[in-house]
Amino acid sequence: MLTNYNRSALALAELLKREGVEDSTVLEAIASTPRHIFIDDVLQHKAYQNTALPIGQGQTISQPYIVARMTELLRLAGVRDKVLEIGTGSGYQTAILAKTFTKVCSVERIKALQWQAKRRLHKLDLYNVTMKHGDGWQGWQSQAPFEGIIVTAAAATMPQGLLAQLADGGVMIAPIGEQDQQLMMVVRNGDTFTEHKVAPVRFVPLVPGDIE
Ligand code: SAH
């Protein structure tokens, strides 16, 4: 028998499908991931709504639609193997990536969030994730190159350091801008980087420089 949260996660996946998410691997990942464990006790009743929610430290867990869509964009671009995530946050997007790709490397600048996310992923038996406390603008040089890079906070300008860590043929999905943000997809072919606008979005800022 399905538990309550499984039924809720399944309903969320069905909603995202109606909203236009098509990739079955991504929809299965949404349907099998208990989003409530990534959310504070007081907000439990909103855990399976298609909305962003506060996670403390001035940060937010992203809207499920955007999590699914960004993951699907990597899949549609042919990414299957090793991905880098910048901005672990709650760890929910990380869990969806872990169920969709072979290996996930995730960087978070706030130590308390990184530790909490690590505990949650272990609880879900997701062991193909490596996490680092650090500044996402620097990416993760020792783990590069990556077939896919996903940035879950808005960079004021295109993060060139991350593009340099893309494998040839690799793809980066990132929100760019401050007040007016655009979700961008950048495809690498040798030394050529082609940018495509995906959609207007609203993310918390990718903080420059230091770590907490
Ligand atoms: N995908 C996450 C989104 C969290 S919000 C989720 O759904 O839970 C964005 C996250 O990016 C925050 O946790 C924030 O601390 C982190 N972040 C912001 N600037 C960063 C930087 N320079 N390096 C690494 N992480 C950063």
Boltz pocket constraint, residues with backbone or C-beta under 6 A from the ligand:
constraints:
  - pocket:
      binder: B
      contacts: [[A, 55], [A, 59], [A, 60], [A, 61], [A, 62], [A, 86], [A, 87], [A, 88], [A, 89], [A, 90], [A, 91], [A, 92], [A, 93], [A, 94], [A, 107], [A, 108], [A, 109], [A, 110], [A, 113], [A, 134], [A, 135], [A, 136], [A, 137], [A, 152], [A, 153], [A, 204], [A, 205], [A, 206], [A, 207], [A, 208], [A, 209], [A, 210]]
      max_distance: 6.0
